[in-house]
Structure formats: C-alpha cells, structure tokens
Amino acid sequence: MHAFRLFAMITTLVVVMPVSLQAQAQTDGQWSEYDEVFENGASHANVWQWGWTGIYGTSLAVNAYQSSEASDPEDRFDARVGVVKSALAVAGMLTDRQPHPAALAEYERLKASGDLSSVQALGLQLAQAEHERRGWGARVGSLVVNGVAGAVIATDGRGDDGAINFATGMLVNELQIWSQPNQASSAINRFQPANLSLGPITIPGEYALNVGPQQLGATWRY
C-alpha cells in the first residue's frame, strides 16, 4: 500500500512538474512581451509629445515674427492666421496627453503584484485608446480650425491660398495622428498559435484579437 502511494506521488510529480515549468516559462515570456509593449509605447509617446510640441512651438514663433516683420501684407495676414492655428496646436499638445506613460506606471504596479489578467485588460484598454486617437473624432478639431483659417484667408480675396492653407493643415494633422504610438494595437492584433478542439478532432490554427473604435472581437484562422 505504501509502495503504491509512493509510486502515485512520483508519477504525479513527473506529470505535474513539466506542466508547471512550461506554465512558468510561458508566464515569463508574457511578461517580457508586455514589458516591450508598455515600455516602448511610453518612450514613443514621450518622443511624439515633445517632438510635435516643438514643431508647433517653432511654427508659432516663426508666424509671430512674420506677422509683423514680413514685407508682403498678404504674408503678414497669413502669418497672423498661422499664429492662431499654432497657438491652438501647442495648447492641444499640452492638454491632450498620450495615455502610454500613465499605462506604463499602472503596468509596473500590476506586474509587481503578479496580476496578469489585469495587465491583459490594461493592454486592451490601451489598444482601444490608440484606435480612438486615430478615429474620425481625432480629426474634428483640426477640420474646424483649418476650415475657419482657410475661410478667413479666402475672404481676403485669395481662395486658392485659403484652400492650400486648409489642405496643408489637414495633411500635418494626419501626420501627427499616424505618427502616434500603436504598440498595444500591434501586439494585440498579432496572430498567436491556437488549437480548436471539436470533440476528438483538433484543428491547429491562429487567433488574434481585433480592437476597433466601436467593437471588440476575435479572429481565428487555420
């Protein structure tokens, strides 16, 4: 009887230990992946935030100078319009902060407690925020500001210059939007290996979570 129990214990250890080691290795790999997502996202966000703030700040300074010093009255008029646009852009950069630095701080707190499920939920929230910052809502403010600026220039009798000002402003806004960090979205939407079991049949395949501004779903392919 004792020999049987000893054999059962040894068998259990042989079975359980490889599974435990595999789970531990998988968890360590997951932490490494999350480290990369959150740390790179925060670093990218800081570069993006201060880079674009510097660009708009420089534009503000140049337009402020041109608004009084340019020899052409039309250039001075356009520069005054540019001062308003650049000032609004700088204010927007200072007030609308990227979510990644705050997400990194929360991730480090959750990692210290070993709360992997909450980290996964945080990653989904960050990916959702990234998609929302690339949605149409992110373009409304720029559309209004550049539309008004172009219209003001057009009322000065220069419709073509107004259209160019509008188009240029919208192009810069698109560059600003699409240069934002998207590490969380890229990681979540990356396909991972998975098996689909249907009774005795197992079908190997891959799955990915799909995060959009208005939806959350999953895709499985084989």
Secondary structure, DSSP 8 states (H G I E B T S, - for coil): -HHHHHHHHHHHHHHHHHHHHHHHHHHHHHHHHHHHHHHHHHHHHHHHHHHHHHHHHHHHHHHHHHHHH-SSHHHHHHHHHHHHHHHHHHHHHHHS--SHHHHHHHHHHHHHHT-HHHHHHHHHHHHHHHHHTTSTHHHHHHHHHHHHHHHHHHHTT-HHHHHHHHHHHHHHHHHHHHTS--HHHHHHTS-EEEEEEETTEEEEEEEEEEEETTEEEEEEE-
